[in-house]
Amino acid sequence: MASDDDEMKVMIGLEVHVQLTKLHTKMFCSCSSDYRGKEPNTVTCAVCLGLPGTLPVLNKRAIEFATLLGIALNSKIQESMFFFRKNYYYPDMTKNFQITQYDKAGGVPICVGGELTFTTGKNERRVVHFRRLHLEEDPGKLQYEGSITTSPYVYVDYNRNGSTLVECVTEPELRSPEEARAFLKKLRSIIEHVGIADLSLEGSMRCDANISYKGHARVEVKNISSMKEVERALNFEMMRQKQKIKSGVEIVQETRHWDEVRRVTISLRTKETEKDYRYFPEPDLVPVTIDAKELKRIKALLPELPDARVLRFVKQYQIPAYDAEVLVDSKSMADFYEAAIKMFNDAKDVSNWLMGDVARRLNEDNLDISETKISPKALVQMLQMIKDGTITGKIGKTLVKDMLDGTMPADLVKKQNVKRIDDEAILQKIIDEVFAENENVVKEVKEGKNPRTFEFLVGQVMKKTKGQADPEVTRALIKKRL
Amino acid sequence: MAKIHENTATELLLKLISGETTPVEVMAHYLERIGKLEPKIHALTFVNKDNAMKEAEKADKELKKPKGKKKPLLGIPLIVKECISTAGMQTTCCSKILQGYVPPYDATVVIRLKEAGAIIIGKSNMDEFAMGSSTERSCYGPTKNPWDFKKVPGGSSGGSGAAIAAREAPLALGSDTGGSIRCPASYCGVSGIKSTYGRVSRYGLVAYANSLEQIGPIATTARDCAMLLEIMAGKDPLDSTCVDMPVDQYSKGLQSVKGLKIGIPKEFFAAGLKDDVKSAIDKGIDLLKSLGATTTDVSLPSIKYSLPVYYLIAMCEASSNLARFDGLRYGARVDVPKGNFDTVYSKTRQEGFGPEVRRRIILGTYALSAGYYDMFYVKALKARTIIQDDFKKALAKVDVLIGPTMPTTAFDIGTKVDDPLTMYLEDVLTVPINLAGIPSMSVPVGFDKGGMPVGMQIMGNFFKEAQVLGVGMAIEDKLQFHKKIPPVGA
């Protein structure tokens, strides 16, 4: 019998809003785009506040940045384009329209088409296509107390209003929440390699998702505030739709809101009440042209992209392609790696640590290495201590957590007194204890039936020394004792 | 000696420089005159009494300094229309919804004129958000025509037009989306020019229909308009639609109109044109001919579509431009005890906007909605191109086009305000110019039988403001219309 998943093919499309945080100023005024952590409504001016009579003036670097991303994603860059007004009333907008691009009504967005190849958790290679990439201004931020449904008031902060977004719209080609995550991870790596955004910043990568099961209506889920929330939101919405379909209730075409606090999607509006945005060309801006010469100039600015970097890592550092790919999946991880191996001449050892214990810790907390305080210097210091025998590899593993908080491993070793024990007298005493406590095991070892029993004894010594015992010396001593 | 207000701005500047009068004397005179006339005319919405005198005192000192280049407008009082942003001074578009709004910034043209030494003496009345041709639709009440207080001054810059006609200041700013400078200039017997789209920065002009409008000068003479426009025009990094082209020396005028080729568009003389308007225009044309100009009949067959095309484009743009007035951030707000922000928006906008503004927002919203966009807006843009082509073709053969500014002279207050369609018809000869984007000015050429002024419209090719103004100057040099001051009783 076919499983549920075979019968019910889900199609997921994403609209990823990427804030071009590396721009110095907002999209249409000279306000700083670095508004995070600032007092609400202080990073604003007459233009982004939409005061009567003000006019937008396009930030030319926004065009350059979007073009770079378009080239990186194999999109077709449009030679001539203009902006539209998307009209709707909402308190996070100062003009009650958003300046954006549109692919209908004679409009073309800056980038059309494109694709991204990524590797899934099951190690499958997948290609997802883009419909378009377009530029638009970010609205302000509404702040609720707790959930949107119960908040007694709403505060509006216009600091973010007018920042530059590139909206990357995919075809509905993703097949699972896990794939969506892997796709976003790769997209993030590409964006960070292009150098147009630092996506570890709060709210710099936000998503809307379209979810539908074959033969059923499509539901759009809005307000997914980060990569981490995507999987949660998708899982919830898929479960909701599956349950409905199974119990014979038809899915309604609608727009839903992801409530991060309650972790559910809530209906915002159905097709009947769908907004009519009354798009029309923004009369205050002139058309933008990117001619062949300009395109060539921008192309020349494109730095090394993830796929090329993977190939280089394999060739230059002689590490397996899989390892290189995992490292380059995050630009900051790849940067970290290259910084570390400049100081520590064992590329494989560094990648093992990064992909092993460091990555495991990061995954547990769903963090990117750039969101932690560990430095390449700290990792190298630890690897040096293992190499010169100051600590054991086992101890090294226990240090990673504190190192992520910014503590240097040497300080940790000093404070925790966890240096390697290779003093034979001390170890001999501990081995005596272990032998006394495990007479049966010792007997088994001596009979030689099960080689794993020997490792059990080594393990017991490690346990008693909290991992500090030198494994080589310990093994030798146990053998001797036997 | 002529009284201060009997001077043109150009004459006044010469007297200020020669020391015949002083900025303080000038300012005091105009403030006093405003005090006397305003109860009858109501052209101004705000008088900058205290600050204007302080500025005049500063100008006095600056003029007395022996050395240095003198600012071109030093000490000249200027009236600014209510829809042009002035830092620290109300900018309400004569709408209830903007009551209490005081902008923190100056429009680019205001900065330029202040830097040139002009002193803002007050702000002028207008139809709410520039939607009207009579200045009757202001939340502050209507402005009266100085030639006959029973009549409208035209609109929407009727406050500026009436104030200049009544000599409440020598210079004023208006804005022209579909005739809003030229109509009051014509009805009030003064001069005003709408420049080529993109010649003057719109930064600080509260948008009604962005793709059509320009800020422009209104003064008693074409020469004064030229002087003002010269300072206002030119590239502005804050307005992407403002072009980077050198500004001609408009105030120099034309050497001669000898050999000037004038096109007479027959559509401007069609049915509906008042007889005495026609005869006044004919006399104006004859005058130019007597100076050596030649005339050719031309045709602009597509301009018959101008009114619907204009109103469609203007209303669509307005419906979006005026969306920002929701009471949340500035202006007047109607608070509701219960309900969400949608309720606040609706109540605020319903009470804040007058009926004509609401009508245009609703029509524009409708025309832009799904299913209608192609039928209305896109079609209107296509028609606009065709109308523009008509003008291009005609202006390829002649230097300027000449016709009446308005088909009639000023009408009685209250006679058209309740009939929007009749009011829209007023604009039939002015809106084609905004659709085409070319420069056009209105200069007074005579009176109708009832003694109301008639304005002649001079239309030129793109960026040929110098030619348009030059023709205007040639006419005023002969007619000396600016010597005729309406009998306002002061």
Interface residues (C-beta under 8 A of the other chain):
Chain A: A46 L49 G50 L51 P52 G53 T54 L55 P56 V57 L58 R85 N87 Y89 P91 T94 K95 N96 F97 A105 G106 V156 D276 R278 Y279 F280 P283 D284 L285 V286
Chain B: C83 I84 S85 T91 C93 L98 Y101 P103 P104 Y105 A107 R202 Y203 G204 L205 V206 A207 N210 S211 P237 L238 D239 S240 T241 C316 E317 S319 S320 A323 R324 F325 D326 L328 R329 Y330 F341 D342 Y345 T365 L368 S369 A370 Y373 D374 Y377 V378
